[in-house]
Amino acid sequence: MDLRTIRPRSPYATVGGIRFLPRTIDKMRAHLSGTAGDYLAHTGASRAVFRLFGVSAGTFEEIVKANQTDEEILVALMGVKKLNPAEIDRFSNGLFMRVACWWLRNDCDPS
């Protein structure tokens, strides 16, 4: 994926119901191929995905490097930390509600 010419997937795209995971994968794939452009694969909002699975950026990079598809990456991540549906829902909806509140400059409580 060449992020110098196209954008990564939307933050709202999901793999296994987990928002931001596809975008994080896209940024890491681009990083690995040297085509990340201005996108950062090891920092920024991607860190929330790393924390969710209890992995470092380096471990996430190795998982992406070792697996071809998004689904294989998800299986490998779930092998590190198996998430239940409530954890996935809390992450996907809580994180993005906070982002939406910030972006809209709305004073709301996403909990």
MODELLER restraints for C-alpha pairs under 7 A, 6 or more apart:
rsr = mdl.restraints
at = mdl.atoms
rsr.add(forms.Gaussian(group=physical.xy_distance, feature=features.Distance(at['CA:1:A'], at['CA:26:A']), mean=6.83, stdev=0.5))
rsr.add(forms.Gaussian(group=physical.xy_distance, feature=features.Distance(at['CA:1:A'], at['CA:29:A']), mean=6.52, stdev=0.5))
rsr.add(forms.Gaussian(group=physical.xy_distance, feature=features.Distance(at['CA:1:A'], at['CA:30:A']), mean=5.26, stdev=0.5))
rsr.add(forms.Gaussian(group=physical.xy_distance, feature=features.Distance(at['CA:2:A'], at['CA:30:A']), mean=5.91, stdev=0.5))
rsr.add(forms.Gaussian(group=physical.xy_distance, feature=features.Distance(at['CA:2:A'], at['CA:35:A']), mean=4.89, stdev=0.5))
rsr.add(forms.Gaussian(group=physical.xy_distance, feature=features.Distance(at['CA:2:A'], at['CA:36:A']), mean=6.47, stdev=0.5))
rsr.add(forms.Gaussian(group=physical.xy_distance, feature=features.Distance(at['CA:3:A'], at['CA:30:A']), mean=6.39, stdev=0.5))
rsr.add(forms.Gaussian(group=physical.xy_distance, feature=features.Distance(at['CA:3:A'], at['CA:35:A']), mean=5.83, stdev=0.5))
rsr.add(forms.Gaussian(group=physical.xy_distance, feature=features.Distance(at['CA:3:A'], at['CA:36:A']), mean=4.99, stdev=0.5))
rsr.add(forms.Gaussian(group=physical.xy_distance, feature=features.Distance(at['CA:3:A'], at['CA:37:A']), mean=5.68, stdev=0.5))
rsr.add(forms.Gaussian(group=physical.xy_distance, feature=features.Distance(at['CA:4:A'], at['CA:35:A']), mean=6.20, stdev=0.5))
rsr.add(forms.Gaussian(group=physical.xy_distance, feature=features.Distance(at['CA:4:A'], at['CA:36:A']), mean=6.29, stdev=0.5))
rsr.add(forms.Gaussian(group=physical.xy_distance, feature=features.Distance(at['CA:4:A'], at['CA:37:A']), mean=4.67, stdev=0.5))
rsr.add(forms.Gaussian(group=physical.xy_distance, feature=features.Distance(at['CA:8:A'], at['CA:23:A']), mean=5.47, stdev=0.5))
rsr.add(forms.Gaussian(group=physical.xy_distance, feature=features.Distance(at['CA:8:A'], at['CA:26:A']), mean=5.61, stdev=0.5))
rsr.add(forms.Gaussian(group=physical.xy_distance, feature=features.Distance(at['CA:8:A'], at['CA:27:A']), mean=6.60, stdev=0.5))
rsr.add(forms.Gaussian(group=physical.xy_distance, feature=features.Distance(at['CA:9:A'], at['CA:22:A']), mean=6.37, stdev=0.5))
rsr.add(forms.Gaussian(group=physical.xy_distance, feature=features.Distance(at['CA:9:A'], at['CA:23:A']), mean=4.89, stdev=0.5))
rsr.add(forms.Gaussian(group=physical.xy_distance, feature=features.Distance(at['CA:10:A'], at['CA:23:A']), mean=6.31, stdev=0.5))
rsr.add(forms.Gaussian(group=physical.xy_distance, feature=features.Distance(at['CA:11:A'], at['CA:19:A']), mean=6.30, stdev=0.5))
rsr.add(forms.Gaussian(group=physical.xy_distance, feature=features.Distance(at['CA:11:A'], at['CA:20:A']), mean=4.54, stdev=0.5))
rsr.add(forms.Gaussian(group=physical.xy_distance, feature=features.Distance(at['CA:11:A'], at['CA:23:A']), mean=6.03, stdev=0.5))
rsr.add(forms.Gaussian(group=physical.xy_distance, feature=features.Distance(at['CA:12:A'], at['CA:19:A']), mean=5.34, stdev=0.5))
rsr.add(forms.Gaussian(group=physical.xy_distance, feature=features.Distance(at['CA:12:A'], at['CA:20:A']), mean=6.10, stdev=0.5))
rsr.add(forms.Gaussian(group=physical.xy_distance, feature=features.Distance(at['CA:13:A'], at['CA:19:A']), mean=5.63, stdev=0.5))
rsr.add(forms.Gaussian(group=physical.xy_distance, feature=features.Distance(at['CA:13:A'], at['CA:20:A']), mean=6.31, stdev=0.5))
rsr.add(forms.Gaussian(group=physical.xy_distance, feature=features.Distance(at['CA:13:A'], at['CA:22:A']), mean=6.33, stdev=0.5))
rsr.add(forms.Gaussian(group=physical.xy_distance, feature=features.Distance(at['CA:14:A'], at['CA:20:A']), mean=6.45, stdev=0.5))
rsr.add(forms.Gaussian(group=physical.xy_distance, feature=features.Distance(at['CA:14:A'], at['CA:21:A']), mean=6.33, stdev=0.5))
rsr.add(forms.Gaussian(group=physical.xy_distance, feature=features.Distance(at['CA:14:A'], at['CA:22:A']), mean=6.09, stdev=0.5))
rsr.add(forms.Gaussian(group=physical.xy_distance, feature=features.Distance(at['CA:15:A'], at['CA:21:A']), mean=6.32, stdev=0.5))
rsr.add(forms.Gaussian(group=physical.xy_distance, feature=features.Distance(at['CA:15:A'], at['CA:22:A']), mean=6.20, stdev=0.5))
rsr.add(forms.Gaussian(group=physical.xy_distance, feature=features.Distance(at['CA:15:A'], at['CA:70:A']), mean=6.97, stdev=0.5))
rsr.add(forms.Gaussian(group=physical.xy_distance, feature=features.Distance(at['CA:17:A'], at['CA:88:A']), mean=6.80, stdev=0.5))
rsr.add(forms.Gaussian(group=physical.xy_distance, feature=features.Distance(at['CA:18:A'], at['CA:88:A']), mean=6.00, stdev=0.5))
rsr.add(forms.Gaussian(group=physical.xy_distance, feature=features.Distance(at['CA:18:A'], at['CA:92:A']), mean=5.64, stdev=0.5))
rsr.add(forms.Gaussian(group=physical.xy_distance, feature=features.Distance(at['CA:19:A'], at['CA:92:A']), mean=5.06, stdev=0.5))
rsr.add(forms.Gaussian(group=physical.xy_distance, feature=features.Distance(at['CA:21:A'], at['CA:49:A']), mean=6.57, stdev=0.5))
rsr.add(forms.Gaussian(group=physical.xy_distance, feature=features.Distance(at['CA:24:A'], at['CA:41:A']), mean=6.91, stdev=0.5))
rsr.add(forms.Gaussian(group=physical.xy_distance, feature=features.Distance(at['CA:24:A'], at['CA:46:A']), mean=5.58, stdev=0.5))
rsr.add(forms.Gaussian(group=physical.xy_distance, feature=features.Distance(at['CA:25:A'], at['CA:64:A']), mean=7.00, stdev=0.5))
rsr.add(forms.Gaussian(group=physical.xy_distance, feature=features.Distance(at['CA:27:A'], at['CA:36:A']), mean=6.39, stdev=0.5))
rsr.add(forms.Gaussian(group=physical.xy_distance, feature=features.Distance(at['CA:27:A'], at['CA:39:A']), mean=6.60, stdev=0.5))
rsr.add(forms.Gaussian(group=physical.xy_distance, feature=features.Distance(at['CA:27:A'], at['CA:40:A']), mean=6.83, stdev=0.5))
rsr.add(forms.Gaussian(group=physical.xy_distance, feature=features.Distance(at['CA:27:A'], at['CA:41:A']), mean=5.11, stdev=0.5))
rsr.add(forms.Gaussian(group=physical.xy_distance, feature=features.Distance(at['CA:28:A'], at['CA:41:A']), mean=5.03, stdev=0.5))
rsr.add(forms.Gaussian(group=physical.xy_distance, feature=features.Distance(at['CA:28:A'], at['CA:61:A']), mean=6.41, stdev=0.5))
rsr.add(forms.Gaussian(group=physical.xy_distance, feature=features.Distance(at['CA:29:A'], at['CA:64:A']), mean=7.00, stdev=0.5))
rsr.add(forms.Gaussian(group=physical.xy_distance, feature=features.Distance(at['CA:30:A'], at['CA:36:A']), mean=4.60, stdev=0.5))
rsr.add(forms.Gaussian(group=physical.xy_distance, feature=features.Distance(at['CA:31:A'], at['CA:41:A']), mean=6.31, stdev=0.5))
rsr.add(forms.Gaussian(group=physical.xy_distance, feature=features.Distance(at['CA:42:A'], at['CA:57:A']), mean=5.30, stdev=0.5))
rsr.add(forms.Gaussian(group=physical.xy_distance, feature=features.Distance(at['CA:50:A'], at['CA:56:A']), mean=5.97, stdev=0.5))
rsr.add(forms.Gaussian(group=physical.xy_distance, feature=features.Distance(at['CA:50:A'], at['CA:57:A']), mean=6.42, stdev=0.5))
rsr.add(forms.Gaussian(group=physical.xy_distance, feature=features.Distance(at['CA:50:A'], at['CA:60:A']), mean=6.99, stdev=0.5))
rsr.add(forms.Gaussian(group=physical.xy_distance, feature=features.Distance(at['CA:53:A'], at['CA:77:A']), mean=6.47, stdev=0.5))
rsr.add(forms.Gaussian(group=physical.xy_distance, feature=features.Distance(at['CA:53:A'], at['CA:80:A']), mean=6.85, stdev=0.5))
rsr.add(forms.Gaussian(group=physical.xy_distance, feature=features.Distance(at['CA:53:A'], at['CA:81:A']), mean=5.46, stdev=0.5))
rsr.add(forms.Gaussian(group=physical.xy_distance, feature=features.Distance(at['CA:54:A'], at['CA:81:A']), mean=6.90, stdev=0.5))
rsr.add(forms.Gaussian(group=physical.xy_distance, feature=features.Distance(at['CA:63:A'], at['CA:73:A']), mean=6.34, stdev=0.5))
rsr.add(forms.Gaussian(group=physical.xy_distance, feature=features.Distance(at['CA:63:A'], at['CA:76:A']), mean=6.76, stdev=0.5))
rsr.add(forms.Gaussian(group=physical.xy_distance, feature=features.Distance(at['CA:64:A'], at['CA:73:A']), mean=6.08, stdev=0.5))
rsr.add(forms.Gaussian(group=physical.xy_distance, feature=features.Distance(at['CA:67:A'], at['CA:73:A']), mean=5.72, stdev=0.5))
rsr.add(forms.Gaussian(group=physical.xy_distance, feature=features.Distance(at['CA:94:A'], at['CA:110:A']), mean=6.08, stdev=0.5))
rsr.add(forms.Gaussian(group=physical.xy_distance, feature=features.Distance(at['CA:94:A'], at['CA:111:A']), mean=6.67, stdev=0.5))
rsr.add(forms.Gaussian(group=physical.xy_distance, feature=features.Distance(at['CA:97:A'], at['CA:110:A']), mean=5.65, stdev=0.5))
rsr.add(forms.Gaussian(group=physical.xy_distance, feature=features.Distance(at['CA:98:A'], at['CA:110:A']), mean=5.97, stdev=0.5))
rsr.add(forms.Gaussian(group=physical.xy_distance, feature=features.Distance(at['CA:101:A'], at['CA:107:A']), mean=6.65, stdev=0.5))
rsr.add(forms.Gaussian(group=physical.xy_distance, feature=features.Distance(at['CA:101:A'], at['CA:108:A']), mean=6.29, stdev=0.5))
